[in-house]
Amino acid sequence: MNSCLRFWLASFARPPWDTGISPPELLEFIRAHPPGRALDLGCGTGTNAITLAQNGWQTTGVDFIARSIHQAERKAQQAGVSVHFLVDSVSHLPTLAGGFDLILDVGCYHGLAPLDKYRYFQNVLRLLAAGGYYLLYGFIGAENQTNLPGITAADVAMLTSNLHLISRVDGMDRSHSSTWLHFKRPPA
């Protein structure tokens, strides 16, 4: 079963990655940076997009699963915040205009096929403001197993071709090797 189908099927129950709690890495970023425009790629049911909005960020969340976006809209309304949610593929996004000060991805990129990763990265470059930040969390993939999702050394090389890597913190998550990557786009 491919990773996109697995994600889609899991969305009908509460997916294991939807904890309802924003990660400490995002909370630390919010504390250290003034609010601006934020884009949450693969936002799921909106937990992180809502956290950003609660902290003054003008936030857009994108996910390709309409049911997740509907749940996110309900959660944002219950939280009393305004978030623009959009049903679309993170490798597509033709209607979004750039200028985001923060692009966040918690667990989306690592499940994309190689061509979709390339298209996704082109969107990040198009949408991230000069001097903007890109926070990426995902499972680490094996270089020799291209059919498995994950962030590979080749992916990191592609990302660092136009973005400055500020930090990388590797760890373990549910018995998978994982990484937090923090990038900054150079000022214009």
Contacts in CASP RR format, 6 or more apart in sequence:
PFRMAT RR
TARGET T0000
AUTHOR 0000-0000-0000
METHOD contacts of the structure
MODEL  1
MNSCLRFWLASFARPPWDTGISPPELLEFIRAHPPGRALDLGCGTGTNAI
TLAQNGWQTTGVDFIARSIHQAERKAQQAGVSVHFLVDSVSHLPTLAGGF
DLILDVGCYHGLAPLDKYRYFQNVLRLLAAGGYYLLYGFIGAENQTNLPG
ITAADVAMLTSNLHLISRVDGMDRSHSSTWLHFKRPPA
1 9 0 8 1.000
3 111 0 8 1.000
3 149 0 8 1.000
4 111 0 8 1.000
7 15 0 8 1.000
7 65 0 8 1.000
7 111 0 8 1.000
8 65 0 8 1.000
10 16 0 8 1.000
11 44 0 8 1.000
11 65 0 8 1.000
11 67 0 8 1.000
11 68 0 8 1.000
12 67 0 8 1.000
16 174 0 8 1.000
17 106 0 8 1.000
17 107 0 8 1.000
18 44 0 8 1.000
18 45 0 8 1.000
18 47 0 8 1.000
19 47 0 8 1.000
20 45 0 8 1.000
20 47 0 8 1.000
21 47 0 8 1.000
22 47 0 8 1.000
22 48 0 8 1.000
22 51 0 8 1.000
23 48 0 8 1.000
23 106 0 8 1.000
23 137 0 8 1.000
25 135 0 8 1.000
25 137 0 8 1.000
25 169 0 8 1.000
25 180 0 8 1.000
25 182 0 8 1.000
26 48 0 8 1.000
26 51 0 8 1.000
26 52 0 8 1.000
26 104 0 8 1.000
26 106 0 8 1.000
26 135 0 8 1.000
27 51 0 8 1.000
29 102 0 8 1.000
29 133 0 8 1.000
29 135 0 8 1.000
29 182 0 8 1.000
30 51 0 8 1.000
30 52 0 8 1.000
30 55 0 8 1.000
30 57 0 8 1.000
33 101 0 8 1.000
33 102 0 8 1.000
33 133 0 8 1.000
35 55 0 8 1.000
35 56 0 8 1.000
35 57 0 8 1.000
35 58 0 8 1.000
36 56 0 8 1.000
36 57 0 8 1.000
36 58 0 8 1.000
36 101 0 8 1.000
36 102 0 8 1.000
37 57 0 8 1.000
37 58 0 8 1.000
37 59 0 8 1.000
37 60 0 8 1.000
37 99 0 8 1.000
37 100 0 8 1.000
37 101 0 8 1.000
37 102 0 8 1.000
37 129 0 8 1.000
38 49 0 8 1.000
38 52 0 8 1.000
38 57 0 8 1.000
38 58 0 8 1.000
38 59 0 8 1.000
38 60 0 8 1.000
38 100 0 8 1.000
38 101 0 8 1.000
38 102 0 8 1.000
38 103 0 8 1.000
38 104 0 8 1.000
39 59 0 8 1.000
39 60 0 8 1.000
39 61 0 8 1.000
39 62 0 8 1.000
39 96 0 8 1.000
39 100 0 8 1.000
39 102 0 8 1.000
39 103 0 8 1.000
39 104 0 8 1.000
39 127 0 8 1.000
40 46 0 8 1.000
40 48 0 8 1.000
40 49 0 8 1.000
40 52 0 8 1.000
40 59 0 8 1.000
40 60 0 8 1.000
40 61 0 8 1.000
40 62 0 8 1.000
40 104 0 8 1.000
40 105 0 8 1.000
40 106 0 8 1.000
41 61 0 8 1.000
41 62 0 8 1.000
41 90 0 8 1.000
41 103 0 8 1.000
41 104 0 8 1.000
41 105 0 8 1.000
41 108 0 8 1.000
41 109 0 8 1.000
41 120 0 8 1.000
42 61 0 8 1.000
42 62 0 8 1.000
42 63 0 8 1.000
42 64 0 8 1.000
42 90 0 8 1.000
42 105 0 8 1.000
42 106 0 8 1.000
42 107 0 8 1.000
42 108 0 8 1.000
43 49 0 8 1.000
43 61 0 8 1.000
43 62 0 8 1.000
43 63 0 8 1.000
43 68 0 8 1.000
43 69 0 8 1.000
43 72 0 8 1.000
43 85 0 8 1.000
44 63 0 8 1.000
44 65 0 8 1.000
44 68 0 8 1.000
44 69 0 8 1.000
44 71 0 8 1.000
44 72 0 8 1.000
45 68 0 8 1.000
45 71 0 8 1.000
45 72 0 8 1.000
45 75 0 8 1.000
46 61 0 8 1.000
46 68 0 8 1.000
46 71 0 8 1.000
46 72 0 8 1.000
46 75 0 8 1.000
46 76 0 8 1.000
46 83 0 8 1.000
46 85 0 8 1.000
47 75 0 8 1.000
48 104 0 8 1.000
48 106 0 8 1.000
49 59 0 8 1.000
49 60 0 8 1.000
49 61 0 8 1.000
49 72 0 8 1.000
49 76 0 8 1.000
49 83 0 8 1.000
49 85 0 8 1.000
50 59 0 8 1.000
50 72 0 8 1.000
50 75 0 8 1.000
50 76 0 8 1.000
50 79 0 8 1.000
50 81 0 8 1.000
50 83 0 8 1.000
52 59 0 8 1.000
52 83 0 8 1.000
52 102 0 8 1.000
52 104 0 8 1.000
53 59 0 8 1.000
53 76 0 8 1.000
53 79 0 8 1.000
53 81 0 8 1.000
53 82 0 8 1.000
53 83 0 8 1.000
54 79 0 8 1.000
54 81 0 8 1.000
57 102 0 8 1.000
59 83 0 8 1.000
59 84 0 8 1.000
60 83 0 8 1.000
60 84 0 8 1.000
60 85 0 8 1.000
60 86 0 8 1.000
60 96 0 8 1.000
60 100 0 8 1.000
61 72 0 8 1.000
61 83 0 8 1.000
61 84 0 8 1.000
61 85 0 8 1.000
61 86 0 8 1.000
62 85 0 8 1.000
62 86 0 8 1.000
62 87 0 8 1.000
62 88 0 8 1.000
62 90 0 8 1.000
62 93 0 8 1.000
62 96 0 8 1.000
63 69 0 8 1.000
63 72 0 8 1.000
63 85 0 8 1.000
63 87 0 8 1.000
64 87 0 8 1.000
64 88 0 8 1.000
64 89 0 8 1.000
64 90 0 8 1.000
65 87 0 8 1.000
66 87 0 8 1.000
69 85 0 8 1.000
69 86 0 8 1.000
69 87 0 8 1.000
72 83 0 8 1.000
72 85 0 8 1.000
73 83 0 8 1.000
73 85 0 8 1.000
76 82 0 8 1.000
76 83 0 8 1.000
76 85 0 8 1.000
86 95 0 8 1.000
86 96 0 8 1.000
88 95 0 8 1.000
89 116 0 8 1.000
90 105 0 8 1.000
90 108 0 8 1.000
90 109 0 8 1.000
90 112 0 8 1.000
90 116 0 8 1.000
90 120 0 8 1.000
90 123 0 8 1.000
91 112 0 8 1.000
91 115 0 8 1.000
91 116 0 8 1.000
91 117 0 8 1.000
91 119 0 8 1.000
91 120 0 8 1.000
91 123 0 8 1.000
92 119 0 8 1.000
92 123 0 8 1.000
93 123 0 8 1.000
93 127 0 8 1.000
96 123 0 8 1.000
96 127 0 8 1.000
97 127 0 8 1.000
98 126 0 8 1.000
98 127 0 8 1.000
98 128 0 8 1.000
98 129 0 8 1.000
99 127 0 8 1.000
99 128 0 8 1.000
99 129 0 8 1.000
100 127 0 8 1.000
100 128 0 8 1.000
100 129 0 8 1.000
100 132 0 8 1.000
101 129 0 8 1.000
101 131 0 8 1.000
101 132 0 8 1.000
101 133 0 8 1.000
102 132 0 8 1.000
102 133 0 8 1.000
102 134 0 8 1.000
102 135 0 8 1.000
103 124 0 8 1.000
103 127 0 8 1.000
103 128 0 8 1.000
103 132 0 8 1.000
103 133 0 8 1.000
103 134 0 8 1.000
103 135 0 8 1.000
104 134 0 8 1.000
104 135 0 8 1.000
105 134 0 8 1.000
105 135 0 8 1.000
105 136 0 8 1.000
105 137 0 8 1.000
105 138 0 8 1.000
106 135 0 8 1.000
106 137 0 8 1.000
106 138 0 8 1.000
107 137 0 8 1.000
107 138 0 8 1.000
107 139 0 8 1.000
109 117 0 8 1.000
109 120 0 8 1.000
109 136 0 8 1.000
109 138 0 8 1.000
109 151 0 8 1.000
109 155 0 8 1.000
110 138 0 8 1.000
110 139 0 8 1.000
110 141 0 8 1.000
110 149 0 8 1.000
110 150 0 8 1.000
110 151 0 8 1.000
111 149 0 8 1.000
111 150 0 8 1.000
112 120 0 8 1.000
112 149 0 8 1.000
114 146 0 8 1.000
117 155 0 8 1.000
117 158 0 8 1.000
118 158 0 8 1.000
121 158 0 8 1.000
121 159 0 8 1.000
124 134 0 8 1.000
124 163 0 8 1.000
125 162 0 8 1.000
128 134 0 8 1.000
128 163 0 8 1.000
128 185 0 8 1.000
129 185 0 8 1.000
130 185 0 8 1.000
130 186 0 8 1.000
130 187 0 8 1.000
130 188 0 8 1.000
131 184 0 8 1.000
131 185 0 8 1.000
131 186 0 8 1.000
131 187 0 8 1.000
131 188 0 8 1.000
132 184 0 8 1.000
132 185 0 8 1.000
133 166 0 8 1.000
133 182 0 8 1.000
133 183 0 8 1.000
133 184 0 8 1.000
133 185 0 8 1.000
134 159 0 8 1.000
134 163 0 8 1.000
134 181 0 8 1.000
134 182 0 8 1.000
134 183 0 8 1.000
134 184 0 8 1.000
134 185 0 8 1.000
135 180 0 8 1.000
135 181 0 8 1.000
135 182 0 8 1.000
135 183 0 8 1.000
136 151 0 8 1.000
136 159 0 8 1.000
136 180 0 8 1.000
136 181 0 8 1.000
136 182 0 8 1.000
136 183 0 8 1.000
137 178 0 8 1.000
137 179 0 8 1.000
137 180 0 8 1.000
137 181 0 8 1.000
138 150 0 8 1.000
138 151 0 8 1.000
138 173 0 8 1.000
138 178 0 8 1.000
138 179 0 8 1.000
138 180 0 8 1.000
139 149 0 8 1.000
139 150 0 8 1.000
139 151 0 8 1.000
139 173 0 8 1.000
139 176 0 8 1.000
139 177 0 8 1.000
139 178 0 8 1.000
139 179 0 8 1.000
140 150 0 8 1.000
140 151 0 8 1.000
140 152 0 8 1.000
140 170 0 8 1.000
140 176 0 8 1.000
140 177 0 8 1.000
140 178 0 8 1.000
140 179 0 8 1.000
141 148 0 8 1.000
141 149 0 8 1.000
141 150 0 8 1.000
141 151 0 8 1.000
141 152 0 8 1.000
141 177 0 8 1.000
142 148 0 8 1.000
142 152 0 8 1.000
143 152 0 8 1.000
143 153 0 8 1.000
143 154 0 8 1.000
151 179 0 8 1.000
151 181 0 8 1.000
156 165 0 8 1.000
156 168 0 8 1.000
156 181 0 8 1.000
159 165 0 8 1.000
159 181 0 8 1.000
159 183 0 8 1.000
160 183 0 8 1.000
162 185 0 8 1.000
163 183 0 8 1.000
163 184 0 8 1.000
163 185 0 8 1.000
163 186 0 8 1.000
164 183 0 8 1.000
164 184 0 8 1.000
164 185 0 8 1.000
164 186 0 8 1.000
165 181 0 8 1.000
165 182 0 8 1.000
165 183 0 8 1.000
166 182 0 8 1.000
166 183 0 8 1.000
166 184 0 8 1.000
167 180 0 8 1.000
167 181 0 8 1.000
167 182 0 8 1.000
168 179 0 8 1.000
168 180 0 8 1.000
168 181 0 8 1.000
168 182 0 8 1.000
169 179 0 8 1.000
169 180 0 8 1.000
170 177 0 8 1.000
170 178 0 8 1.000
170 179 0 8 1.000
171 177 0 8 1.000
171 178 0 8 1.000
171 179 0 8 1.000
172 178 0 8 1.000
END
